[in-house]
Amino acid sequence: MHNRSVVSELRTMAKGVAAARASGDGEMAVRVARAYASALDKAVKYGVIHANRANRGKRRLASMVFSQATARV
């Protein structure tokens, strides 16, 4: 039951990253992205998700958020 709630929270955080990115606030998007990456790492540490899934998520996150942050500068 705990694993399901952690995965659900990860999905919710991913939606928050997308919302922050869509709002155009680069600083907020980076803050939310870092929190999401940390949550992915914690989920791996406790065995909730596989390490490759977390790495894939962080890679996609970086390409999505940080490319926008550099484009706005």
N, C-alpha and C positions, 0 to 999 in steps of 0.2 A: 504494500500500500504506500509506503514511503517513497519508493522509486517512482511511482506514478505521479505523485505530487511534485517531485523534483523535476521530472520531465515536463510536466505541465507548466511549472514556473519558468523553465528554460524557454518554452514556446512563447509564454507571455513576455519574457524579456526580449526575445527576438522581434516580436511585434512592436515593442517599445523602441527598439533600435530603428526599425523601419519608419515608425511615426516621427521620431526625432530627425531622421534623415529627410523625410518628406517636408518637415516644417522649415527646413533650410537653416536651422541653427547648428552650425558645425561644431561649436564647442560642446553643446548639449549632446549631440550625437556621439562625439568622442567619449564623453563621460559615461554615457549609457553603454557604449560598446565595450569599454574597459570593464565595467561591472558584469556584462554578459560573458566576456571572455573569462573572467575570474570564476563565474558560476559554472561555466563549462569545465574548467580545470578541477573545481571542487567535485563536480559530478563524476569525473573520471577517477578522482582520488578515492571516492567511496564506492566505485564499481557500478554506478548507475548507468553510465554510457561507456562505449568503447573509446579508447584514446584517438583512434583514427576519425571517428565521428566528430569529436571535439576539435581536432586539428582542422578538419574540413570546414567546420563551422567558423572557426577563427579566421581561416584563410579567406573565406567568402565575406566575412564581416570586414576584414581589413580592406579588401578590394572595394567594397561598397562604401564604407564610411570614410576611410582615409583618402580615397581618390576624390571624394566630394570635398573634403576639407582642404585639400591642396588646390582644387579647382576654384574655390572661393577666394583664395589668397591673392 
